[in-house]
Amino acid sequence: MKRILVGLLFPVLMFGASWVNGATFYQIFPLSFYDADGDGKGDLKGITEKLDYLTNLGVTAIWLNPIFLAKDYHGYNTIDYYQIDPRLGNMEDFDRMVAEAHKRGIKVILDLVINHTAIQHPWFVDGVTNQKSPYTNYYVWSKTKLSWPNPTGSTTQPAWNLYSGTNSWRNGQYYYAAFNLNVPDLNLKNPQVVEEVKKIVKFWLDKGVDGFRLDAARYYIEKGEGEQTDTPETIEFIDKLVRYIKSVNPEAYVVAEVFAPMEICAQYYKGEGGLDAVFNFDFGGTGDKAVYPFLLTGRTATLRTALEKYATVAKKGVPSQFFAMFLSNHDTGRLSEKVKQVAKQKLAAVLQFTLPGGAPYVYYGDEIGQLHGSKKSRGGGDSEKRYPLWWSDEEKTGGFSSGGKSWVVIMQPEYYLTNKINIKAYQQDKQSLWYTYQKLITMRKKYPALQSGAFVDLPFEQAKEKGLDSVLTYARVTDNQVVVVIINGSSSKASLKEIVNLPVMKTGQWKYVDGISSQDQTKPVPKNLQESVVKGEWNVTLKGNEFAIMVFEKTK
């Protein structure tokens, strides 16, 4: 049967920090990763103790959620940018963690929250109590309440908030706060504030940090009603900030949280020396705005839509590596809550590591399909998305704390006990999700085709007629390397008897060198699958939720 070659949709263009090309990031919420001192709170010492675990998994970089002194557990309301939150340890602990990470070839990037601070930050406090303070214009103020809507979409939280501090010269004025009244926005149009930001990033770069994640980046500089997000001034500010960071350390890496579709995110790409990446919320967002529905329903429509978006952005000259791939994070929640079947969680990971995109991010615990905690766990906010990691079947905390304590009440012990959803159990099972992640991380690190190879979509011309609408086949291609991916996203078996329209395989001789199959993760991909690709014709039957990845290299 005739096959359709969609083509090489994505520009092959490498840029930014060289170490990022084959990197996989591991996102850590420090309070919940590992508690080394037994007080029930995850800490920097705990991260240091578990660095060998990350090395074993294959991770080459970590992103730490906020570690600066902050008002609340989540860390996104900073009080002091130069002090480690004492719940996590001290500066000595941080220095040792970075040094030990670097010994193992692991890079460290920090969450940088500069859109806003806590209302308790000394800049805000001094600025409202002392009219002669140098900080009087460090935040965004108005003498009248303006009618701007809240840019985050909230209908209950106003963007402008009345200040009524005791004996304050600001009494009766309004301050701008995009997220909530307790985190006022910094005035990033003020050159003094910009200089403060430069001092902050240089301080941490000088301490050995390898880059930053820019929190809430699309809200940095607001201009007025209807011009509160993605303004030209915001994009220019980020570009200048990143170029300053790279002037301090040319190998520094900066990724921005631009919680928006790829078409909007593309505006932030400024080429060599500019922002390295944005998170790809079209792939890893929530609900119908992401690829998740494909995994939930077995339909490929949403995945095809995502691929079309990629192609549209590519026409603007934005490399696919600009869009960092993720499945879960501390805001969107865990993949395992949306996709309960482990087999489908494996398919999600395959998509994340084989579709075109920037360095993948693994949210701590996704490698075992960890679930959310309980909203009744006393952590507050959305702490259920940031639950202590299940290391073992230890009864009290799942091995999270050396002292058997936890900063939240752990209310689902059956998952790490009875069902054995924990790292220790998964590492003993080579067919587990953990081993899927380890193999995918290793393969992406090793093979350039998975990092920057051109994408060739291989859809079935009569997929719906033949009941194959849940089957995806595609390839990543360089001159001397081809990675072929085949996924059956439905629970029913699928028989494939069609031509593999991959012209590159007809040039020279190719040899299977590596791969992974859900049939048996410890063995090479079955011979019939290998041979069918080389011969240019599928002749195989896949069971429900099966996948295979095959790496071929040119021998002549």
C-alpha positions in Angstrom: 0.0 0.0 0.0 1.2 3.5 -0.8 2.5 5.4 2.2 2.5 9.1 2.8 5.8 10.8 3.6 5.0 13.8 5.6 8.6 15.0 5.4 11.3 16.5 7.4 9.3 18.9 9.5 11.8 20.3 11.9 14.9 22.4 11.2 18.1 20.7 12.5 19.9 23.4 14.3 22.0 23.2 17.4 22.5 26.2 19.7 23.0 27.1 23.3 25.0 25.3 25.9 26.8 22.3 24.4 26.2 20.1 27.4 22.4 20.3 26.9 22.3 18.4 23.6 22.1 14.9 25.2 21.0 16.0 28.6 18.0 14.8 30.6 16.8 17.0 33.5 15.3 15.7 36.7 13.0 18.2 38.4 13.3 18.1 42.2 11.0 19.6 44.7 13.6 19.6 47.5 11.2 19.5 50.5 9.9 16.1 49.2 12.9 14.4 47.6 14.8 12.9 50.5 15.1 13.9 54.2 18.7 13.2 55.3 18.5 14.6 58.8 15.3 12.9 59.9 13.2 16.1 60.6 10.5 15.1 58.1 11.6 17.8 55.5 13.5 17.0 52.4 16.8 18.8 52.3 19.9 19.6 50.3 21.9 16.9 52.2 19.2 14.5 51.0 19.8 15.5 47.4 23.5 15.0 47.8 23.0 11.5 49.3 20.9 10.5 46.3 23.1 11.8 43.5 24.3 8.3 42.8 20.7 7.3 42.3 20.3 10.0 39.7 23.5 8.9 38.0 22.3 5.4 37.8 19.0 6.5 36.3 21.1 8.4 33.7 20.2 11.9 34.7 22.8 14.6 33.7 21.1 17.7 35.1 18.8 18.7 37.9 16.3 21.6 38.2 15.6 22.5 41.8 12.4 24.2 42.7 13.0 27.3 44.8 15.6 27.0 47.5 15.8 30.6 48.6 14.3 31.8 51.9 10.5 32.1 51.3 7.3 32.5 53.1 5.5 29.3 52.2 6.4 25.6 51.6 6.4 26.0 47.8 9.1 28.6 47.8 7.6 30.9 45.1 7.2 33.9 47.5 10.9 34.9 48.0 12.0 36.8 51.1 15.8 36.7 50.5 17.4 35.7 47.2 20.8 35.2 48.9 19.8 32.9 51.7 19.0 29.2 51.6 15.6 28.3 53.1 16.6 26.9 56.5 14.0 24.1 56.0 16.3 22.8 53.3 19.7 23.4 55.0 22.3 26.1 54.7 24.8 27.5 52.2 27.5 25.0 53.1 25.0 22.2 52.3 24.3 23.9 48.9 28.0 24.2 48.1 28.7 20.6 48.8 25.6 19.5 46.8 26.8 21.4 43.7 30.4 20.1 44.1 29.2 16.5 44.4 26.8 16.9 41.5 29.6 18.3 39.3 31.9 15.4 40.3 29.3 13.1 38.8 28.8 15.2 35.6 25.4 16.5 36.8 24.6 20.1 36.1 22.4 22.2 38.5 19.9 24.8 37.5 17.9 26.9 40.0 14.3 28.2 39.9 14.6 32.0 39.6 11.4 33.8 40.7 11.8 37.4 39.7 8.3 38.3 38.5 7.3 38.9 42.1 8.5 38.5 45.7 6.7 37.8 49.0 5.1 40.9 50.4 7.4 40.3 53.4 10.5 41.0 51.3 12.6 43.8 52.8 12.4 45.7 49.5 8.6 45.9 49.8 8.6 46.5 53.6 11.1 49.3 53.5 9.6 50.8 50.3 6.2 51.3 51.9 7.4 52.4 55.4 10.1 54.8 54.3 9.3 57.4 51.6 13.0 58.0 51.2 13.8 54.3 50.8 15.8 53.3 47.6 13.1 50.7 47.1 10.1 52.9 46.7 9.7 52.0 43.0 10.8 48.4 43.2 7.2 47.3 42.7 4.4 48.5 40.4 2.1 51.1 42.0 -0.9 53.2 41.0 -2.6 56.0 43.0 -5.9 54.8 41.5 -7.3 51.3 41.0 -7.0 50.5 37.4 -9.4 48.2 35.5 -6.8 45.7 34.2 -8.1 42.1 34.4 -6.0 39.5 36.1 -3.6 38.2 33.4 -3.6 34.7 34.9 -7.3 34.4 34.1 -8.5 34.5 37.7 -11.9 36.1 38.1 -11.7 36.3 41.9 -8.3 37.8 42.4 -7.9 41.4 41.2 -4.7 42.5 39.5 -4.6 45.7 41.6 -4.7 45.6 45.4 -5.3 48.3 47.9 -2.5 48.9 50.3 -3.5 49.8 53.8 -0.4 49.3 56.0 -0.3 51.1 59.3 1.3 54.5 59.2 2.5 54.0 55.6 2.9 56.7 53.1 1.5 54.2 50.5 -1.9 54.0 52.3 -4.7 54.2 49.8 -2.5 53.4 46.8 -2.7 50.2 44.8 0.0 47.7 43.9 0.0 45.3 41.0 0.1 41.5 41.8 -0.6 39.1 38.9 -0.8 36.0 41.0 -2.2 37.0 44.4 -2.1 40.0 46.8 0.7 38.3 48.9 3.2 38.3 46.0 3.5 41.9 44.5 5.1 42.2 41.0 8.5 43.6 40.8 8.9 46.7 38.6 11.3 45.2 36.0 11.2 48.5 34.0 13.1 50.1 36.8 16.9 50.0 36.0 17.7 49.6 39.7 15.6 46.4 39.9 17.3 45.1 36.7 20.6 45.6 38.4 19.4 43.7 41.5 18.4 40.8 39.2 21.9 40.8 37.6 23.5 40.7 41.1 21.3 37.8 42.0 22.1 35.7 39.0 25.9 36.5 39.1 26.0 35.5 42.8 24.6 32.0 42.0 26.6 31.6 38.9 29.7 32.4 40.8 28.7 29.7 43.2 28.8 27.1 40.4 25.2 27.1 39.3 24.8 26.0 35.6 21.7 28.0 34.7 18.2 29.0 35.7 14.5 28.3 35.1 12.6 31.6 34.8 9.4 31.3 36.7 6.2 33.0 35.3 8.3 34.6 32.5 5.4 35.8 30.3 4.2 38.2 33.0 7.5 40.1 33.6 6.6 43.6 32.2 3.0 44.7 31.9 2.0 47.7 29.9 -1.7 48.1 30.5 -5.1 46.6 30.1 -4.8 43.9 27.4 -1.0 44.2 27.4 -0.1 42.2 30.5 1.5 39.0 29.0 4.1 38.3 26.3 4.7 42.0 25.8 7.7 43.0 23.5 9.2 44.6 26.6 9.1 41.2 28.5 10.7 39.4 25.6 13.4 42.0 25.2 14.1 41.9 29.0 14.5 38.1 28.9 16.8 38.2 25.9 19.0 40.8 27.6 19.0 38.9 30.9 20.0 35.7 29.2 22.7 37.4 27.3 24.0 38.8 30.5 23.9 35.4 32.2 25.9 34.0 29.2 28.4 36.8 29.5 29.2 35.5 33.0 29.1 31.9 32.0 28.9 31.1 28.2 27.9 27.5 29.0 25.0 28.5 31.2 21.5 27.3 30.2 18.3 29.2 30.7 14.8 27.8 30.2 11.6 29.9 30.7 8.2 29.0 31.9 6.0 30.5 29.2 2.7 28.8 30.0 1.2 29.2 26.5 0.8 27.5 23.1 3.9 27.0 21.0 2.9 29.8 18.6 3.3 32.3 21.5 6.4 30.6 22.9 8.1 31.0 19.5 8.2 34.7 20.0 10.8 34.2 22.8 13.3 32.6 20.5 16.1 35.0 19.7 18.8 32.7 18.3 22.4 32.1 19.4 23.1 33.6 22.8 19.5 34.0 23.7 17.0 31.9 25.6 17.9 28.2 25.3 14.4 26.8 25.8 10.8 27.2 26.9 8.7 24.4 28.3 6.4 22.7 25.7 3.0 23.0 27.3 1.4 21.8 24.0 2.9 18.5 24.8 2.9 18.3 28.6 0.1 20.7 29.7 -3.3 19.7 31.0 -6.5 18.4 29.5 -7.3 19.0 25.8 -4.3 21.3 25.5 -1.8 18.5 25.5 -1.0 15.1 24.0 -2.5 13.4 27.1 -5.9 12.7 25.4 -4.1 10.5 22.9 -3.0 8.3 25.8 -6.3 8.4 27.6 -8.5 7.6 24.6 -6.3 5.7 22.2 -7.0 8.2 19.5 -4.1 9.9 17.6 -6.0 13.1 16.7 -4.5 15.2 19.4 -1.0 13.9 18.7 -1.4 14.7 15.0 -2.6 18.2 16.0 0.5 18.6 18.2 2.7 17.6 15.3 1.0 20.1 13.0 1.7 22.8 15.5 5.4 21.8 15.6 5.5 22.1 11.8 3.9 25.5 11.9 6.4 26.8 14.4 9.3 25.2 12.4 8.3 27.3 9.4 9.2 30.4 11.4 12.7 29.0 11.8 12.4 28.0 15.4 14.4 24.8 16.1 12.5 22.0 17.8 15.2 21.9 20.6 13.7 25.2 21.8 10.7 23.4 23.2 11.6 21.3 26.2 9.5 18.2 26.6 7.9 17.2 29.9 5.0 15.0 31.1 4.5 16.3 34.6 5.5 19.1 36.9 4.6 20.8 40.2 1.8 22.9 38.6 0.2 20.6 36.0 0.3 17.6 38.2 1.5 14.0 37.6 1.0 12.0 34.4 0.1 9.0 36.5 -3.0 10.8 37.8 -4.3 11.1 34.3 -2.9 7.9 32.9 -3.3 5.1 35.4 -2.0 2.2 33.3 1.7 1.6 33.5 1.8 0.4 29.9 0.4 3.8 28.8 2.8 5.6 31.1 5.6 3.9 29.2 4.1 5.1 25.9 4.1 8.6 27.2 7.8 8.4 28.1 8.5 7.0 24.6 6.8 10.0 23.0 8.7 12.4 25.3 12.1 11.0 24.5 11.7 10.3 20.8 9.6 13.2 19.4 11.5 16.3 18.4 12.0 18.7 21.2 14.5 20.1 23.7 16.1 18.3 26.6 13.4 16.2 28.4 12.4 16.9 32.0 11.4 14.1 34.4 9.5 15.1 37.4 10.8 13.3 40.5 8.9 10.1 40.9 7.5 9.9 37.3 10.0 7.1 36.7 7.9 4.9 39.0 4.5 6.4 38.2 4.2 8.0 41.6 0.7 9.3 42.4 -0.5 12.5 44.0 -0.9 12.7 47.8 -4.1 13.7 49.6 -5.5 17.2 49.7 -6.0 16.6 53.4 -2.3 16.1 54.0 -1.9 19.4 55.9 0.7 20.6 53.4 -1.6 23.4 52.1 -1.9 24.8 48.6 -1.4 22.1 46.0 1.1 20.2 48.0 -0.6 16.9 46.9 1.3 17.4 43.6 4.6 17.6 45.5 4.4 14.6 47.7 7.4 12.9 49.3 9.1 10.4 46.9 8.4 6.7 47.5 11.9 5.2 47.8 11.0 1.9 49.4 8.3 0.0 51.3 9.3 1.4 54.7 6.0 1.7 56.5 5.9 5.3 57.8 7.2 7.4 54.9 8.0 5.1 52.0 11.7 5.6 52.8 11.5 9.3 52.3 12.8 10.2 55.8 15.7 8.7 57.8 13.6 9.6 60.8 10.3 8.2 59.7 8.7 11.6 59.6 7.1 13.7 56.9 6.1 17.4 56.4 2.8 16.1 55.1 0.6 13.3 56.3 1.2 10.4 54.0 -2.2 8.9 53.4 -1.7 6.3 50.7 0.8 3.8 52.0 -0.8 1.0 50.1 0.8 2.3 46.9 4.3 1.9 48.0 3.6 -1.2 50.2 0.9 -3.5 48.8 1.3 -2.4 45.1 5.0 -2.0 45.4 5.1 1.4 43.6 8.4 2.5 44.9 12.0 2.9 43.6 13.4 -0.2 45.4 10.8 -2.5 44.0 10.9 -1.1 40.5 14.7 -1.4 40.3 14.4 -5.1 41.0 12.0 -5.5 38.1 13.6 -5.1 34.7 10.3 -4.9 32.9 9.3 -1.9 35.1 8.6 1.7 34.2 11.9 2.6 36.0 13.9 0.6 33.5 12.0 2.1 30.6 13.1 5.5 31.7 16.7 4.4 32.3 16.9 3.0 28.8 15.2 6.0 27.1 17.5 8.4 29.0 20.6 6.4 28.0 19.5 6.2 24.3 18.8 9.9 24.0 22.2 10.7 25.5 24.0 8.3 23.1 22.3 8.9 19.8 22.3 12.3 18.0 19.3 11.3 15.9 17.2 11.5 19.1 18.6 14.9 20.0 18.5 16.8 16.7 17.6 14.3 14.0 15.0 15.4 11.4 11.5 14.0 12.0 9.8 11.8 9.4 6.2 11.1 10.1 5.0 7.7 8.7 1.2 7.8 9.0 -1.0 5.0 7.6 -3.0 6.1 4.6 -6.1 4.0 5.5 -5.6 3.9 9.2 -9.2 4.2 10.2 -10.4 1.7 7.7 -8.0 -0.9 9.0 -8.5 -0.1 12.7 -5.0 1.3 12.9 -5.8 4.9 14.0 -4.1 4.2 17.3 -0.8 3.1 15.7 2.0 5.7 15.3 5.1 5.1 13.3 7.8 7.7 12.8 11.6 8.1 12.5 14.4 10.5 13.6 17.0 10.7 10.9 20.6 11.9 10.5 23.0 11.0 7.6 24.3 8.0 9.4 21.7 7.2 11.9 18.0 6.3 11.9 15.8 5.7 14.9 12.4 4.1 14.1 9.6 4.3 16.6 6.4 2.2 16.5 3.6 2.6 19.1 0.2 0.9 19.4 -1.7 3.2 21.7 -4.9 1.1 21.9 -5.7 -2.0 24.0 -6.4 -4.1 20.9 -3.8 -5.8 18.8 -2.8 -4.3 15.5 -1.4 -6.1 12.4 0.7 -4.0 10.1 1.3 -5.0 6.5 2.3 -1.9 4.7 5.3 -0.3 3.0 7.7 1.6 5.2 8.3 4.7 3.1 11.6 5.7 4.5 13.9 6.4 1.5 17.0 7.0 3.6 17.0 3.2 4.4 17.5 2.5 0.7 20.8 4.3 0.6 23.8 2.2 1.7 23.6 -0.7 4.2 22.2 -0.3 7.7 22.6 -2.3 10.9 20.5 -2.6 14.0 22.6 -1.4 16.9 20.3 -0.7 19.8 16.7 -0.5 20.9 14.0 -1.3 23.4 10.7 -3.2 23.1 7.9 -3.5 25.6 7.8 -7.2 24.8 11.0 -7.7 26.8 13.1 -4.7 28.0 16.1 -6.8 28.6 16.5 -8.1 25.0 17.0 -6.6 21.5 13.9 -5.6 19.6 12.4 -8.8 17.9 14.2 -9.7 14.7 11.0 -9.6 12.6 10.6 -5.9 13.5 14.2 -5.1 12.8 14.1 -6.9 9.4 10.8 -5.4 8.3 12.3 -1.8 8.6 15.4 -2.8 6.7 13.4 -4.4 4.0 11.0 -1.5 3.8 7.8 -3.2 4.6 6.0 -3.7 7.9 4.9 -7.3 8.5 4.2 -7.5 12.2 1.5 -7.7 14.8 1.6 -5.6 18.0 -0.4 -6.3 21.1 -2.3 -3.5 22.8 -0.1 -0.7 24.3 3.1 -2.2 22.8 6.0 -0.2 21.5 9.4 -0.6 20.0 12.3 1.7 19.3 15.0 0.6 16.9 18.3 2.4 16.2 20.0 1.7 12.9 23.4 2.9 11.8 24.9 3.0 8.3 27.7 0.5 7.8 28.6 1.5 4.2 
